[in-house]
Amino acid sequence: MNHAVGRIRSLFFLLLTSFASIVVFAADFPPVNPEELKIASCPKQPGAPAYVLYREETDDDELHYHQVYERIKILTEEGRRQADVQIPYYYKGYTIADIHGRTTHPDGSTVTMETKPFEKVIVVGQDLRYKVKAFTLPDVEVGSVIEYRYVLRYADDRVVPARWYISDDLYQEELHFSFKPAPMSEHRYVVLSHGEAAKTVAWTWYTPHNEEPKRIISGKYEMTLKDVPAFLKEEYMPPSDVLKYHVFFYYSSGFYGIADFWREQGKYWNKDLEKFTAKHSLVDDQVAKLVGSSETPEQKVRKLYAFAQSLENTTYKQQRSAEEMKALGLKQSRGADDVLAQKSGNDDEITRLFIAMVRRAGIPAYAARVTARDDSYFMDSLLEFDQLNHELAIVQLNGKEVFLAPGIPYVPFGQLHWKVTDCRGIRQTPNGKTDFVSTPGSNYTENLRRRNVKLAAPQIGPATGTVTVEYRGQQAIIHRLNARDTDAAGRTKMLEDEVRGGLPADAEVKLVNSPEWENAEKPLQAVFEVSCNIFAAAGHRTLVPVHILQMNSAPLFSHAERLNKIYFSYPYAELDETRITLPEGLQLERIPEAVKNKLDFAAYITDYAKNGREFIAGRQLVMGLELFDVKQYKTLKSFYDDAHTQDQSQAVIQGSNHASGN
């Protein structure tokens, strides 16, 4: 089989350590249930392409392994895609082994998987790289039952508290989970994020009927669930990991409450930060070179911010091997001076260097550590420090605290990347302690896409002209970050394809300027020469779209009902102006009526004018919020449906000018 999409088992909770212990598991599968071979449809989800008959996950933090077994019934041709299995895992210190699989046909015959899995590297967002073990179960047909199991192993001196992701893209008939914690009496096994010995096992959970794990005599924790519905993925929804049913275990000192835990962990984090910034002889020299004593604090901070952003950011580049690091004379940074000496560091190291430089310039600066909301949200009830995954700087300027992201490339001074806006975590405070923090949000006025279209046609036929696009705020940050992954030709194609996507199929688009990719303090502007046929005959009249770059747009929400909250990455504004000069001998017979649709959180406004043979159309779309409850879906869908209808509006032209052959 060669299907592009297969079964992907989420293992993104694996974030630790080095080589693993050896555990041997039998490759035998349980006997096939003849009744399962007769099943023709999913009783609880008619029409499903496949469903999970049984899934079992076993976590053992004493023997340091995670084992998965899954049995799936294939019901349709589409369901055969489940035969392609991908197992992502963090490649530093983890190994996937003992992979076995088989297919059982409806007549009871079985085919054992003989091919070896292959391995590849994938990038998850900008920050993390994982390996994937991929394999295809053999000879799968409609009616088959497929099974596979594998084991993930990790180092003897580390622990990975179980994370049970209960929800799946398929309906699941029965699931069984078990977790054996590391021995509580052997504290060398179990330490919290910053060194405190663990004494108890606890968990946070979200389950279909509020089910919780139960501790059995052997010391294991177990949970069995039945009839778990398929998890429905919808457009514009919050990170799925926080919406799916789950149980997350963690180790904790027994006396900790939520506030006590984060206060205690904050002490260790704060100590680590201060140690990182303690050695600063090179920092002092660099600060003296960059800023002058007569400059204002804001001028100083801006210069230091620009310098920090100019350093090589290894988080956003392919990671170097140990051999490459040695050949280049690079080492792991242990402090701000190391980052400065090597002129490179990961995102957090660059942020810490920036904080050290600002402090040495005599300006108060603090660090915050948050959970970036592109993948998850901060759960303070989950007593696990590692969920905080991104550091920011907080600088006091003009009597106010300004949040800055020097560790994320192309973020203008005074702004944040959307993934660290409106998120929570902990921060340093002026009194030397730590506290919870919420980062500021983003405003639609910052995140702007402005497009100006100027087209003219000598006759009814192709129109030619220019399209100028300007990106600001998050729009510019995202485009610049995406451009890092390609060359000049790839960047040009990326921009041209974006404009071409809104025009007729025969459109010709050519980028004619050189956008300032590297200057984050300026808007990203691209200018294109375009040629396309925008006229359509309608009897004795001719129609022309008034919003040229929306011609091929689709409705934003396609479903009548909604299960999940609606989640935009950030508030935004779109401003379009289209000017079309009509051929000689033609005149506008009718133009659309102006529209002004304003809600408490959004607006869609159009206006139209004509100046001789020139027709002018203005369009504004503003979305002021990023998160909506399900009960607001109908209002939100209606707003975007109405906007889409207006985007397809056309002007009526009257006259006799025709292209040759028309």
KEDOKOL-732055 format. One line per field, with one value per residue (C-alpha): residue number from 1; x, y, z. Coordinates in steps of 0.1 Angstrom, whole numbers, plus 5000, padded with zeros to 4 digits. Each point is the difference from the previous one (the first is absolute). Layout:
N
drendo: (NUM ...)
xx: (X ...)
yy: (Y ...)
zz: (Z ...)
% end
This chain:
662
drendo: (1 2 3 4 5 6 7 8 9 10 11 12 13 14 15 16 17 18 19 20 21 22 23 24 25 26 27 28 29 30 31 32 33 34 35 36 37 38 39 40 41 42 43 44 45 46 47 48 49 50 51 52 53 54 55 56 57 58 59 60 61 62 63 64 65 66 67 68 69 70 71 72 73 74 75 76 77 78 79 80 81 82 83 84 85 86 87 88 89 90 91 92 93 94 95 96 97 98 99 100 101 102 103 104 105 106 107 108 109 110 111 112 113 114 115 116 117 118 119 120 121 122 123 124 125 126 127 128 129 130 131 132 133 134 135 136 137 138 139 140 141 142 143 144 145 146 147 148 149 150 151 152 153 154 155 156 157 158 159 160 161 162 163 164 165 166 167 168 169 170 171 172 173 174 175 176 177 178 179 180 181 182 183 184 185 186 187 188 189 190 191 192 193 194 195 196 197 198 199 200 201 202 203 204 205 206 207 208 209 210 211 212 213 214 215 216 217 218 219 220 221 222 223 224 225 226 227 228 229 230 231 232 233 234 235 236 237 238 239 240 241 242 243 244 245 246 247 248 249 250 251 252 253 254 255 256 257 258 259 260 261 262 263 264 265 266 267 268 269 270 271 272 273 274 275 276 277 278 279 280 281 282 283 284 285 286 287 288 289 290 291 292 293 294 295 296 297 298 299 300 301 302 303 304 305 306 307 308 309 310 311 312 313 314 315 316 317 318 319 320 321 322 323 324 325 326 327 328 329 330 331 332 333 334 335 336 337 338 339 340 341 342 343 344 345 346 347 348 349 350 351 352 353 354 355 356 357 358 359 360 361 362 363 364 365 366 367 368 369 370 371 372 373 374 375 376 377 378 379 380 381 382 383 384 385 386 387 388 389 390 391 392 393 394 395 396 397 398 399 400 401 402 403 404 405 406 407 408 409 410 411 412 413 414 415 416 417 418 419 420 421 422 423 424 425 426 427 428 429 430 431 432 433 434 435 436 437 438 439 440 441 442 443 444 445 446 447 448 449 450 451 452 453 454 455 456 457 458 459 460 461 462 463 464 465 466 467 468 469 470 471 472 473 474 475 476 477 478 479 480 481 482 483 484 485 486 487 488 489 490 491 492 493 494 495 496 497 498 499 500 501 502 503 504 505 506 507 508 509 510 511 512 513 514 515 516 517 518 519 520 521 522 523 524 525 526 527 528 529 530 531 532 533 534 535 536 537 538 539 540 541 542 543 544 545 546 547 548 549 550 551 552 553 554 555 556 557 558 559 560 561 562 563 564 565 566 567 568 569 570 571 572 573 574 575 576 577 578 579 580 581 582 583 584 585 586 587 588 589 590 591 592 593 594 595 596 597 598 599 600 601 602 603 604 605 606 607 608 609 610 611 612 613 614 615 616 617 618 619 620 621 622 623 624 625 626 627 628 629 630 631 632 633 634 635 636 637 638 639 640 641 642 643 644 645 646 647 648 649 650 651 652 653 654 655 656 657 658 659 660 661 662)
xx: (5000 5011 4978 5011 4982 5001 4998 5020 5005 5007 5031 5009 5002 5034 5026 5029 5033 5024 5003 4976 4998 4992 4965 4989 4964 4983 4989 4969 4966 4968 4978 4977 4964 4979 4971 5023 5007 4963 4994 4989 4994 5008 4969 5005 5012 4983 5019 5034 5029 5015 4999 5022 4990 5025 5030 5023 5028 5025 5023 5027 5022 5019 5011 4999 4978 4967 4982 4971 4977 4971 4974 4980 4971 5001 4965 5005 5025 5008 5006 5028 5021 5003 5025 5026 5013 5024 5014 5016 5025 5026 5032 5024 5002 4970 4998 4971 5003 4982 4976 4977 4969 4976 4969 4971 4976 4963 5005 5024 5032 5029 5029 5029 5019 5035 5013 5021 4987 5018 5011 4998 5003 4971 4997 4973 4994 5032 5015 5002 5012 4987 5007 4973 4999 4976 4987 4971 4981 4998 4972 4972 4966 4965 4989 5035 5011 5034 5022 5033 5021 5032 5022 5016 5030 5018 5029 5003 5008 4969 4963 4972 4966 4973 4979 4969 4985 4966 4984 5007 4989 4980 4973 5014 4981 5023 5032 5022 5028 5025 5029 5026 5018 5036 5008 4992 5027 5027 5002 5029 4973 4974 5008 4979 5010 5026 5012 4973 4995 4965 4979 4966 4984 4972 4981 4978 4973 4972 4981 4966 4982 5025 5017 5032 5029 4998 5029 5002 5020 5031 5004 4988 4974 4974 4970 4977 4976 4974 4982 5022 4987 5022 5017 4987 5026 4985 5014 5013 4999 5022 5030 4986 5021 4980 4967 5006 4991 5032 5016 5034 5020 5027 5023 4996 5012 4970 4997 4998 4968 4998 5013 5027 5013 5003 5015 5026 5008 5002 5029 5020 4993 5009 5033 5008 4993 5021 5029 4997 5003 5027 5031 4998 5035 4994 4964 5014 5023 4973 4975 5026 5005 4963 4985 5010 4995 4980 4974 4966 4992 4977 5027 5024 4976 4991 5036 5006 4969 5011 5034 4985 4978 5030 5017 4997 4969 5006 4964 4989 5028 5008 5017 5038 5014 5026 5027 4990 4999 5035 5013 4987 5013 4966 4988 4968 4994 5003 4995 4994 5037 5000 4971 5018 5033 4985 4976 4973 4976 4965 4970 5001 5038 4997 4971 5021 5030 4977 4988 5036 5009 4970 5009 5036 4987 4984 4964 4978 4993 4984 4992 4967 4995 4967 4983 4998 4964 5007 5000 4985 4990 5015 4983 5009 4983 5025 5030 5026 5025 5009 4966 5015 5020 5008 5018 4992 5016 4981 5017 4990 4997 4983 4984 4985 5009 5006 5000 5026 5009 5037 5002 4975 5013 4983 4978 5000 5010 4970 4980 4999 4995 4964 5008 5012 4973 4970 5018 5009 5030 5023 5023 5027 4989 5019 5002 5020 4972 4977 4963 4974 4999 4977 5016 4982 4978 5004 4978 4985 5015 5035 4992 4992 5000 4995 4995 4998 4989 5004 4988 4992 4987 5002 4970 4978 5027 5031 5006 5035 5014 5015 4992 5017 4998 5012 5002 5003 5002 4992 4995 5036 5015 4984 5010 5036 5002 4987 5025 5029 4992 5006 5023 4994 4981 4979 4991 4990 4978 4984 4989 4990 4979 4982 4989 4993 4977 4974 5001 4985 5017 5017 5016 5036 5018 5036 5017 5018 5016 5024 4981 5020 4999 5026 4988 4973 4994 4986 4968 5006 4990 4997 4992 4987 4992 4969 4980 4966 4966 4975 4971 4970 4973 4964 4977 5004 5019 5033 5008 5031 5008 5005 5023 5025 5022 4969 4988 5011 4994 4980 4977 5020 4976 4984 4981 4965 5008 5030 5014 5032 5008 5011 5036 5019 5037 4997 4977 5005 4990 4998 4999 4995 4997 4993 5002 4990 5002 4974 5006 4989 4964 4988 4983 4987 4964 4997 5023 4994 4986 5023 4999 5007 4997 5013 4999 5015 5030 5002 4992 4996 4998 4999 4998 4999 5006 5006 5022 4994 5010 5017 4981 5011 4991 5010 4998 5007 4998 5009 5000 5006 5000 5017 4979 4963 4977 4979 4968 5015 5006 4968 5006 5036 4991 4973 5025 5025 4973 4987 5035 5007 4968 5009 5035 4985 4981 5003 4996 4979 5016 4982 5015 5013 5037 5010 5032 5007 4982 4976)
yy: (5000 5036 5023 5035 5001 4972 4993 5024 4992 5032 4997 5037 4996 4984 5027 4985 4981 4974 4963 4975 4967 4967 4986 4971 4995 4971 5006 4977 5016 4990 4975 5015 5003 4985 5024 5030 4986 5001 5036 5021 5034 5018 4996 5033 5020 4989 5009 5001 4988 4981 4998 4989 4966 5002 5022 4993 5022 4989 5025 4987 5026 4973 4981 5032 4991 5009 4973 5003 4974 5008 4980 5017 4989 5012 5007 5020 5008 5032 4980 4982 5031 4988 4975 5027 5006 5029 5001 5034 5001 5024 4986 5011 4970 4980 4969 4983 4962 4967 5011 4972 5000 4977 5001 4975 4996 4994 4963 4997 4998 5022 5018 5010 5032 4991 5033 5022 5034 5030 5031 5037 5034 5023 5036 5008 5038 5020 4988 4962 4972 4964 4967 4979 4962 4992 4967 4986 4969 4975 4990 5020 4998 5011 4977 4994 5003 5016 4998 5015 5005 5018 5009 5034 4998 5028 5003 4982 5032 5019 4998 5009 5001 4986 5022 4982 5017 4983 5016 4988 5009 4967 4987 4977 4970 4992 5014 4990 5020 4991 5019 4987 5030 5000 4987 5028 4986 5006 5037 4997 4990 5026 5037 5030 5024 5018 4974 4996 4963 4987 4982 4995 4993 5023 5008 5025 4987 5006 4969 4992 4994 5013 4966 4999 4975 4974 4987 4962 4978 4997 5038 5006 5025 4987 5013 4983 5020 4989 5017 5031 5021 5011 5033 5024 5024 5033 5030 5028 4981 5003 4976 4965 4988 5021 4989 4963 4977 4994 4990 5016 4985 5018 4995 5024 5006 4992 5033 5021 5018 5017 5034 4984 4979 5028 5023 4973 4991 5037 5003 4974 5016 5034 4987 4985 5033 5020 4975 5003 5038 5001 5000 5031 5014 4996 5013 5032 5006 4994 5023 5027 4997 5000 5028 5034 5017 5028 4978 4995 4966 4991 5008 4978 4971 5003 4997 4970 4984 5004 4985 4970 4993 5002 4970 4966 4984 4962 4992 5011 4982 4964 4987 4993 4967 4996 4996 5033 5018 4988 5009 5035 5004 5003 4988 4999 5035 5002 5037 5033 5004 4967 5010 5033 4983 4976 5026 4973 4982 4985 5022 4999 5006 5031 5013 4995 5018 5029 5002 5000 5028 5022 4996 5009 5031 5010 4992 4976 4968 4967 4966 4983 4963 4991 4972 5010 4997 4986 4965 5002 5022 5004 4977 5011 4969 4978 5003 4996 5027 4988 5011 5036 5000 5036 5029 5037 5032 5026 5034 5031 5030 5034 4986 4970 4964 4991 4963 4992 4968 5004 4962 4999 5013 5028 5012 5038 5018 5004 4970 4963 4970 4990 4966 5018 5027 4994 4971 4992 4988 5014 5030 5016 5029 5031 4986 4970 4975 4985 5003 4989 5022 5005 5015 5029 4993 5012 5026 4999 5034 4984 4970 5015 4989 5028 4993 5025 4989 5022 4984 5013 4984 5015 4978 4972 4974 4997 5029 5008 5020 4997 4985 5014 4980 5013 4978 5013 4984 4963 4999 5012 4978 4969 5007 5007 4969 4979 5015 4987 4965 5007 5018 5032 4981 4983 5033 5015 4971 5001 5036 4996 4969 5019 5028 4976 4979 5028 5007 4982 4967 5016 5028 5009 5013 5012 5015 5031 5015 4986 4997 5009 4966 5007 5033 4991 5037 5007 4986 4972 5014 4982 5014 4979 5004 4982 4991 4982 5000 5015 5006 4976 5003 5001 5005 5036 5009 4992 4992 5008 4989 5029 4983 4984 4982 4983 4984 4965 5003 4974 5004 4999 4976 4972 4982 5009 4988 5001 4979 5018 5036 5023 5011 5025 5003 5038 5029 5015 5026 4998 5031 4998 5027 4990 5024 4989 5022 4989 4999 5029 5000 4982 5014 4987 4992 4988 4997 4981 5018 5008 4977 5008 4969 5007 4977 5005 4980 5003 5022 4996 5032 5007 5032 5007 5029 5009 5026 5002 4965 4991 4979 4999 4974 5001 4970 4998 4968 5003 4971 5014 4968 4966 4976 4994 4976 4975 5019 5029 4978 5009 5037 4996 4978 5024 5029 4982 4985 5035 5013 4973 5007 5037 4990 4984 5032 5011 5033 5001 5017 5012 5007 4986 4996 4964 4981 4985 4967 5006)
zz: (5000 4994 5019 5009 5033 5025 5037 5021 5037 5020 5022 5004 5038 4996 5008 5019 5003 4985 4992 5014 5018 4983 5004 4979 4990 4983 4964 5005 4993 5018 4982 4974 5010 4971 5008 4993 4965 4992 5009 4970 5017 5032 5023 5018 4970 4968 4969 5017 4978 5028 5038 5029 5014 5028 5011 5028 5013 5027 5017 5024 5016 5019 4969 4979 4971 4983 4981 4976 4985 4976 4981 4973 4978 4964 4986 4968 4973 5018 5032 4983 5007 5036 4988 4997 5035 5011 5035 5008 5029 5013 4986 5028 5023 4989 4979 4983 4998 5000 4972 4989 4979 4983 4978 5004 4971 5003 4992 5030 4981 5014 4984 5023 4994 4987 4987 5023 5011 4985 5018 4991 5018 5002 5013 5024 4998 5000 5032 5001 4978 5004 4984 4986 4998 4971 4987 4980 5011 4972 4976 5017 4985 5009 5029 5012 5037 5003 5031 5010 5031 5008 5030 5007 5024 5019 5025 5033 5019 4988 5005 4976 5019 4978 4978 4987 4970 5000 4970 4965 4965 4999 5022 5027 5014 5029 5015 5028 5016 5027 5016 5025 5016 5009 5035 5025 5024 4974 4996 4976 4975 5007 5001 4990 4973 5022 5025 5027 5009 4991 5026 4983 4967 4989 4968 4982 4978 4975 4992 4984 5033 5025 5003 5020 5002 5028 5020 5002 5023 4979 5002 4965 4990 4975 4981 4975 4978 4975 4971 4996 4971 4971 5005 4974 4985 4990 4982 5023 5032 5032 5003 4999 5029 5024 4986 4998 5029 5020 5033 5008 5029 5018 5030 5029 5036 5020 5018 4968 4991 4966 5012 5022 4971 4976 5026 5008 4964 4993 5025 4981 4967 5014 5014 4966 4982 5024 4996 4962 5001 5028 4977 4979 4993 4962 5005 5016 4971 4974 5018 5000 4963 4992 5022 5011 5034 4985 4984 5016 5015 4971 4975 5018 5003 4963 4990 5023 4987 4964 5009 5017 4970 4977 5017 4984 5015 5001 5009 4965 4982 4994 5031 4997 5008 5028 4974 4983 5033 5008 4965 5004 5035 5015 5033 5021 5014 5037 5003 4983 4992 4982 4977 4993 4993 4975 4986 5000 5024 5002 5005 5038 5001 4978 5022 5031 4984 4991 5036 5012 4976 5010 5036 4995 4982 5033 4990 5020 4981 5009 4984 4995 4991 4984 4981 4963 4988 4966 5014 5035 5029 5034 5026 5035 5014 4981 5023 4973 4993 4965 4986 5001 4968 4990 5017 4995 5013 5020 5000 5020 4977 5007 5031 4982 4995 4964 4989 4974 4980 4990 4996 4971 4967 4981 5029 5001 5031 5023 4985 5007 4977 5002 5016 5032 5001 5024 5016 5036 5020 5027 5002 5021 5021 5012 5035 4989 5001 4974 4993 4974 4969 4970 4969 4981 4970 4965 4984 4965 4992 5002 4978 4967 4964 4975 4963 4972 4965 4969 4967 4966 4968 4965 4990 5014 5006 5022 5025 5011 5029 5034 5034 5031 5032 5034 5031 5035 5034 5002 4962 4994 5028 4986 4964 5011 5021 4972 4976 5022 4988 4963 4976 4980 4973 5026 5017 4966 4992 5035 4995 4963 5009 5027 4976 4972 5022 5001 4963 4970 4990 4970 5020 4995 5031 5002 5031 4989 5031 5027 5033 5031 5016 5027 5014 5025 5010 4965 4984 4975 4966 4967 4966 4972 4963 4991 4969 5001 4984 5024 4976 4996 4973 5012 4970 4987 5031 5016 5036 5019 5036 5023 5025 4976 5026 5016 4967 5011 5037 5018 5030 5032 5018 4980 5027 5014 5035 5022 5029 5009 5009 4972 5002 4978 5005 5004 4993 4966 4974 4962 4979 4962 4974 4964 4971 4965 4969 4975 4962 4978 4991 5032 5030 5033 5000 5036 5029 5033 5030 5028 5030 5036 5023 5035 5030 5034 4990 4962 4970 4963 4980 4962 4980 4963 4978 4963 4984 4963 4987 5033 5024 5037 5026 5036 5024 5037 5021 5037 5026 5035 5020 4999 5020 4999 5018 4980 5007 4980 4970 4981 5004 4989 4970 4989 5001 4978 4977 4994 4994 4975 4981 4998 4989 4969 4990 4964 4981 4968 4970 4969 4966 4967 5005 4993 4996 4965 4997 5029)
% end
